[in-house]
Amino acid sequence: MLRNAERIDDSQLRNATLDSFLNPNTCIRHRIHVTDAVKSQIISTLIAQNLVNPADAASITGGVKAGVFPPVINDGSACPTLPMTFRATPGSNFGGHHSYPGGLAVHESFNDQSSINFADTYRGEYGVVGRQGLPIATGIIRDRDDADVNINQDVVLAAPIWHDWAKMMVFQWNADGTEFTELNFGGTGTNDNFGAAGDSRTGGHHIISIAETMARGLSPLLVITQASAHSAPTLGNEFKVVNWLRAAAILAQIDPVAKGYLVMDNGQLRLPPLAQLGSGTDLDKAGQGNVLVEYQIHNLSDADFVNSIPAVTTVQVLLAQVAPQFGYDASDVSRYNNFFRNVVLSNLSPERLMMIYDKRGIEEFVEEIRKLKHLHLI
């Protein structure tokens, strides 16, 4: 991730992206001077604009407010800071993909590399021309100057890193080795499609991360690409991305239209048409389309959960079965999670263990875990 982030050309985006995961004392911009009174006002606005359903917070201690504003260090001050380091953060809810300490780094690095590969494949398949000036499909290209279509590499590199940034707040660890419960918001789940039937609710980490990039003044191209992780704004799904941007703007306390993240089109908020010029955007020279290929590339790159969720689901069952061989009992939840499950998954990963189990069987699965026993890690 460090290597990829350092390749971002735009200095503002590069420095902000490096700061986001390397600096444990980074200021959470969208939480600066956000007092309890301000939180209440923001929650009221989200509810009034049908961007949160209070019933969805029924299982969260502290309700909607705790789900939208997870506890942070120096809350409400001029520089609130993150409650967890990047290295300690899981990649999703407990039992979900990459749900172990360090899982966020694995998830983001995998997605970032996927984003790079997808962009190079798009360039190779659709952006290389032959002698007659017509496109020829060459597959993945490594020299991006060979392509005559503009795919913004800075955004390709940065969006997957920023997308899950708020997981350092949302998925804090409980004492028993489980995690905080995440609030889904960004809609009510009923008439979210510009008033028609639709459900735009999504994981709170997604919207909170967008609020942070907005608060840091990052470009519309980066922010909208980031917002497309959970759904590209295609095939009738533009309303989802629009609602996520609306909700994030409320958290960041900014006007999304004035900042160029949305436009008003015949009385309806829509995604803006953005020119792809260099490493940034220029709204004075906007292109025609409002759905850019960067959005779809980022959405594709975030799809590792298709493999990672089944992997962790299966491996958790296997770990509980073999745990007695290593002196652990899954019914002793705190000891099992903190000293066996989370340690095994952090060091070996569910994906690797699943591949070993699938191809070599349970005995090799156990032998892989024995490596940690020999190293006195379990």
DRENKEDO-945858 format. One record per residue (C-alpha): residue in three letters; x, y, z. Coordinates in nm, 2 decimals, padded with zeros to 4 digits. Each point is the difference from the previous one (the first is absolute). Layout:
N
   r      x      y      z
 Ala      X      Y      Z
...
This chain:
378
   r      x      y      z
 Met  00.00  00.00  00.00
 Leu  00.29  00.24  00.08
 Arg  00.16 -00.08 -00.34
 Asn -00.33  00.07 -00.18
 Ala -00.09  00.31  00.19
 Glu  00.34  00.15 -00.07
 Arg -00.07 -00.04 -00.37
 Ile -00.28  00.25  00.02
 Asp  00.10  00.31 -00.21
 Asp -00.22  00.26  00.15
 Ser  00.18  00.12  00.32
 Gln -00.32  00.09  00.19
 Leu -00.15 -00.34 -00.06
 Arg  00.32 -00.19  00.06
 Asn  00.08  00.17  00.33
 Ala -00.36 -00.03  00.12
 Thr -00.01 -00.37 -00.10
 Leu  00.33 -00.08  00.17
 Asp -00.12  00.19  00.31
 Ser -00.32 -00.20  00.01
 Phe  00.16 -00.34  00.09
 Leu  00.36  00.08  00.11
 Asn -00.08  00.27  00.26
 Pro -00.17 -00.13  00.31
 Asn -00.05  00.35  00.12
 Thr -00.16  00.14 -00.31
 Cys -00.28  00.25  00.07
 Ile -00.35 -00.13 -00.09
 Arg -00.10  00.30 -00.20
 His -00.38 -00.06 -00.01
 Arg -00.01 -00.03  00.38
 Ile  00.19  00.32  00.09
 His -00.21  00.20  00.26
 Val -00.29 -00.24 -00.05
 Thr -00.16  00.02  00.35
 Asp -00.29 -00.20  00.12
 Ala -00.23  00.28 -00.10
 Val  00.14  00.00 -00.35
 Lys -00.04 -00.37 -00.02
 Ser -00.36  00.02  00.10
 Gln -00.06  00.27 -00.27
 Ile  00.17 -00.22 -00.27
 Ile -00.20 -00.31  00.10
 Ser -00.32  00.21 -00.02
 Thr  00.10  00.11 -00.35
 Leu  00.07 -00.36 -00.11
 Ile -00.34 -00.12  00.13
 Ala -00.18  00.30 -00.16
 Gln  00.16 -00.07 -00.34
 Asn -00.08 -00.38  00.02
 Leu  00.37 -00.09  00.02
 Val -00.02 -00.21  00.32
 Asn -00.26 -00.23  00.14
 Pro  00.01  00.02  00.39
 Ala -00.14 -00.36  00.02
 Asp  00.32 -00.12 -00.16
 Ala  00.19  00.11  00.31
 Ala -00.21 -00.21  00.24
 Ser  00.29 -00.24  00.08
 Ile  00.26  00.27  00.04
 Thr  00.07  00.14  00.35
 Gly -00.04  00.37 -00.04
 Gly -00.23 -00.03 -00.29
 Val  00.03  00.20 -00.33
 Lys  00.24  00.25  00.16
 Ala  00.25 -00.27  00.10
 Gly -00.03 -00.16 -00.35
 Val  00.07  00.32 -00.19
 Phe  00.25  00.13  00.25
 Pro  00.21 -00.29  00.14
 Pro  00.21  00.10  00.30
 Val  00.33  00.16 -00.08
 Ile  00.29  00.14  00.20
 Asn -00.04  00.37  00.10
 Asp -00.35  00.01 -00.14
 Gly -00.14  00.34 -00.08
 Ser  00.35  00.17  00.02
 Ala  00.20  00.18 -00.26
 Cys  00.17 -00.33 -00.09
 Pro -00.19 -00.32  00.08
 Thr  00.21 -00.31 -00.08
 Leu -00.06 -00.36 -00.09
 Pro -00.08 -00.25  00.28
 Met  00.20 -00.28 -00.18
 Thr  00.31 -00.03 -00.21
 Phe -00.02 -00.11 -00.36
 Arg  00.20 -00.31  00.09
 Ala -00.25 -00.11  00.26
 Thr -00.32  00.05 -00.20
 Pro -00.21 -00.28 -00.14
 Gly -00.14  00.02 -00.35
 Ser -00.37 -00.04  00.08
 Asn -00.25 -00.11  00.26
 Phe  00.09 -00.30  00.22
 Gly -00.04 -00.31 -00.21
 Gly  00.01  00.20 -00.32
 His  00.28  00.03 -00.25
 His  00.35  00.07  00.14
 Ser -00.15  00.02  00.36
 Tyr  00.32 -00.02  00.19
 Pro  00.27  00.24  00.12
 Gly  00.18  00.12 -00.30
 Gly -00.28 -00.10 -00.23
 Leu -00.06  00.35 -00.12
 Ala  00.36  00.03 -00.14
 Val -00.04 -00.34 -00.18
 His -00.34  00.10 -00.14
 Glu  00.11  00.34 -00.12
 Ser  00.33 -00.11 -00.15
 Phe -00.18 -00.28 -00.19
 Asn -00.26  00.24 -00.13
 Asp  00.26  00.26 -00.09
 Gln  00.19 -00.25 -00.21
 Ser -00.33 -00.11 -00.16
 Ser -00.08  00.36 -00.09
 Ile  00.34  00.03 -00.17
 Asn -00.05 -00.32 -00.19
 Phe -00.36  00.08 -00.11
 Ala  00.11  00.35 -00.13
 Asp  00.29 -00.15 -00.20
 Thr -00.24 -00.26 -00.14
 Tyr -00.25  00.27 -00.10
 Arg  00.28  00.19 -00.17
 Gly  00.13 -00.31 -00.18
 Glu -00.34 -00.13 -00.12
 Tyr -00.15  00.34 -00.11
 Gly  00.27  00.26 -00.01
 Val  00.28 -00.12 -00.23
 Val -00.03  00.09 -00.37
 Gly  00.16 -00.16 -00.30
 Arg  00.15  00.15 -00.32
 Gln -00.35  00.09 -00.13
 Gly -00.09  00.18  00.31
 Leu -00.25 -00.26  00.10
 Pro  00.01 -00.18  00.34
 Ile  00.18 -00.33  00.04
 Ala -00.04 -00.22  00.31
 Thr  00.33 -00.07  00.16
 Gly -00.10 -00.11  00.35
 Ile  00.17  00.15  00.30
 Ile  00.26  00.26 -00.09
 Arg  00.29  00.11  00.22
 Asp  00.09  00.32 -00.19
 Arg -00.30  00.23  00.06
 Asp  00.13  00.24 -00.27
 Asp -00.10 -00.26 -00.26
 Ala -00.37  00.07  00.07
 Asp -00.18  00.30 -00.15
 Val -00.29 -00.01  00.26
 Asn  00.04  00.20  00.32
 Ile -00.05 -00.20  00.32
 Asn  00.12  00.20  00.29
 Gln  00.28 -00.20  00.17
 Asp  00.00  00.21  00.31
 Val -00.36 -00.08  00.07
 Val  00.06 -00.37 -00.09
 Leu  00.27 -00.01  00.27
 Ala -00.17  00.22  00.27
 Ala -00.37 -00.10  00.00
 Pro  00.05 -00.36  00.13
 Ile  00.22  00.13  00.29
 Trp -00.25  00.27  00.10
 His -00.32 -00.20 -00.04
 Asp  00.04 -00.20  00.33
 Trp  00.18  00.26  00.20
 Ala -00.28  00.04  00.26
 Lys  00.02 -00.36  00.10
 Met  00.27  00.11  00.25
 Met -00.30  00.16  00.18
 Val -00.29 -00.22 -00.09
 Phe  00.15 -00.35  00.07
 Gln  00.16  00.06  00.34
 Trp  00.08 -00.31  00.20
 Asn -00.20 -00.12  00.30
 Ala  00.17 -00.15  00.30
 Asp -00.11 -00.35 -00.10
 Gly  00.16  00.02 -00.35
 Thr -00.32  00.09 -00.19
 Glu -00.07  00.34 -00.16
 Phe -00.23  00.30  00.02
 Thr -00.33 -00.04 -00.19
 Glu -00.01  00.22 -00.31
 Leu -00.30  00.22 -00.09
 Asn -00.12 -00.01 -00.36
 Phe -00.13  00.33 -00.12
 Gly -00.01  00.22 -00.31
 Gly -00.37 -00.07 -00.05
 Thr -00.30 -00.14  00.18
 Gly -00.04 -00.31 -00.20
 Thr -00.34  00.08 -00.15
 Asn -00.03  00.29 -00.26
 Asp  00.37  00.09 -00.04
 Asn  00.00  00.01 -00.38
 Phe -00.08  00.37 -00.04
 Gly -00.33 -00.07  00.18
 Ala -00.07 -00.33 -00.18
 Ala  00.05 -00.34  00.15
 Gly  00.36 -00.07  00.08
 Asp  00.25 -00.08  00.27
 Ser  00.32  00.20  00.02
 Arg  00.10 -00.09  00.36
 Thr  00.37 -00.11  00.02
 Gly  00.27 -00.05  00.26
 Gly  00.06  00.31  00.21
 His  00.38 -00.03 -00.07
 His -00.07  00.08 -00.36
 Ile -00.18  00.33  00.06
 Ile  00.23  00.11  00.29
 Ser  00.30 -00.05 -00.22
 Ile -00.15  00.21 -00.27
 Ala -00.08  00.27  00.25
 Glu  00.37  00.01  00.09
 Thr  00.13  00.04 -00.36
 Met -00.26  00.28 -00.04
 Ala  00.12  00.17  00.31
 Arg  00.35 -00.02 -00.12
 Gly -00.10  00.17 -00.33
 Leu  00.09 -00.28 -00.23
 Ser -00.12  00.02 -00.36
 Pro -00.34 -00.10 -00.12
 Leu  00.15 -00.27 -00.23
 Leu  00.17 -00.16  00.30
 Val -00.30  00.03  00.23
 Ile -00.26 -00.13 -00.25
 Thr  00.23 -00.29 -00.10
 Gln  00.04 -00.08  00.37
 Ala -00.38  00.02  00.05
 Ser -00.04 -00.26 -00.29
 Ala  00.16 -00.28  00.19
 His -00.32 -00.15  00.13
 Ser -00.19  00.06 -00.33
 Ala  00.10  00.15 -00.33
 Pro -00.25  00.27 -00.10
 Thr -00.11 -00.21 -00.30
 Leu -00.29 -00.22 -00.08
 Gly -00.25  00.21  00.19
 Asn  00.22  00.04  00.31
 Glu  00.10  00.36 -00.02
 Phe -00.24  00.08  00.28
 Lys  00.21 -00.21  00.24
 Val  00.32  00.20 -00.06
 Val -00.19  00.33  00.01
 Asn -00.15 -00.09  00.34
 Trp  00.34 -00.10  00.14
 Leu  00.15  00.32 -00.12
 Arg -00.29  00.19  00.15
 Ala  00.04 -00.17  00.34
 Ala  00.37  00.05  00.00
 Ala -00.03  00.37 -00.07
 Ile -00.23  00.03  00.30
 Leu  00.26 -00.16  00.22
 Ala  00.27  00.22 -00.15
 Gln -00.22  00.31  00.04
 Ile  00.05  00.11 -00.36
 Asp -00.22  00.09 -00.30
 Pro  00.06 -00.29 -00.25
 Val -00.12  00.21 -00.29
 Ala  00.22  00.30  00.08
 Lys  00.30 -00.24  00.03
 Gly -00.07 -00.17 -00.33
 Tyr -00.09 -00.35  00.14
 Leu -00.36  00.03 -00.12
 Val -00.20  00.21 -00.24
 Met -00.36  00.11 -00.01
 Asp -00.16 -00.13 -00.32
 Asn -00.37  00.10 -00.05
 Gly -00.06  00.01  00.37
 Gln  00.18 -00.33  00.07
 Leu  00.35 -00.06  00.14
 Arg  00.21 -00.19 -00.25
 Leu  00.37 -00.09 -00.05
 Pro  00.18  00.27 -00.18
 Pro  00.17 -00.03 -00.34
 Leu  00.37  00.01  00.07
 Ala  00.29  00.07 -00.24
 Gln  00.30 -00.23  00.04
 Leu  00.28  00.24 -00.03
 Gly  00.34 -00.10  00.15
 Ser -00.01 -00.11  00.36
 Gly -00.30  00.21  00.09
 Thr -00.33  00.13 -00.14
 Asp -00.11  00.33 -00.16
 Leu -00.37  00.07  00.02
 Asp  00.03  00.29 -00.25
 Lys  00.10 -00.25 -00.27
 Ala -00.23 -00.28  00.10
 Gly -00.05 -00.30 -00.23
 Gln -00.35 -00.12 -00.10
 Gly -00.03 -00.32  00.21
 Asn -00.06 -00.02  00.37
 Val  00.09 -00.37  00.04
 Leu  00.37 -00.05 -00.04
 Val  00.20 -00.32 -00.04
 Glu  00.19  00.07  00.32
 Tyr -00.33 -00.05  00.19
 Gln -00.05 -00.34 -00.14
 Ile  00.37 -00.11  00.04
 His -00.02  00.09  00.37
 Asn -00.32 -00.19  00.04
 Leu  00.15 -00.31 -00.16
 Ser  00.31  00.03  00.21
 Asp -00.20 -00.02  00.32
 Ala -00.16 -00.34 -00.08
 Asp  00.25 -00.22  00.18
 Phe -00.27 -00.07  00.26
 Val -00.15 -00.25 -00.25
 Asn  00.29 -00.23  00.09
 Ser  00.10  00.13  00.34
 Ile -00.33 -00.03  00.18
 Pro -00.05 -00.37 -00.09
 Ala  00.37 -00.05  00.10
 Val -00.04  00.14  00.35
 Thr -00.34 -00.17  00.05
 Thr  00.14 -00.34 -00.08
 Val  00.33  00.05  00.18
 Gln -00.17  00.11  00.32
 Val -00.18 -00.33  00.01
 Leu  00.32 -00.19 -00.06
 Leu  00.19  00.20  00.27
 Ala -00.26 -00.08  00.26
 Gln  00.03 -00.37 -00.08
 Val  00.38 -00.01  00.02
 Ala  00.04  00.24  00.29
 Pro  00.01 -00.27  00.27
 Gln  00.32 -00.14 -00.17
 Phe  00.16  00.33  00.10
 Gly -00.15  00.03  00.34
 Tyr -00.29  00.24 -00.08
 Asp -00.37 -00.04  00.04
 Ala -00.23  00.21 -00.23
 Ser -00.26  00.03  00.28
 Asp  00.25  00.20  00.21
 Val -00.07  00.29 -00.23
 Ser  00.25  00.26  00.12
 Arg  00.30 -00.23  00.03
 Tyr -00.08 -00.18 -00.32
 Asn -00.04  00.32 -00.21
 Asn  00.28  00.20  00.15
 Phe  00.26 -00.27  00.02
 Phe -00.09 -00.25 -00.28
 Arg -00.25  00.11 -00.27
 Asn  00.12  00.35 -00.04
 Val  00.37 -00.10  00.02
 Val -00.04 -00.28 -00.25
 Leu -00.19  00.22 -00.25
 Ser  00.24  00.29  00.04
 Asn  00.30 -00.20 -00.08
 Leu -00.13 -00.25 -00.26
 Ser -00.32  00.16 -00.14
 Pro -00.33 -00.19 -00.07
 Glu  00.06  00.01 -00.37
 Arg  00.33 -00.18  00.02
 Leu -00.14 -00.25  00.25
 Met -00.30 -00.06 -00.22
 Met  00.22 -00.07 -00.30
 Ile  00.21 -00.24  00.20
 Tyr -00.31 -00.18  00.14
 Asp -00.16 -00.02 -00.35
 Lys  00.30 -00.15 -00.17
 Arg  00.18 -00.19  00.27
 Gly -00.25 -00.08  00.27
 Ile -00.04  00.04  00.38
 Glu  00.34 -00.15  00.09
 Glu  00.19  00.26 -00.20
 Phe -00.24  00.27  00.14
 Val  00.11 -00.10  00.36
 Glu  00.37 -00.02 -00.10
 Glu -00.02  00.36 -00.12
 Ile -00.13  00.11  00.34
 Arg  00.28 -00.20  00.17
 Lys  00.24  00.25 -00.15
 Leu -00.14  00.26  00.24
 Lys  00.03 -00.25  00.29
 His  00.37 -00.05 -00.08
 Leu  00.05  00.38 -00.01
 His -00.18  00.03  00.35
 Leu -00.26  00.22 -00.16
 Ile -00.28 -00.23  00.13
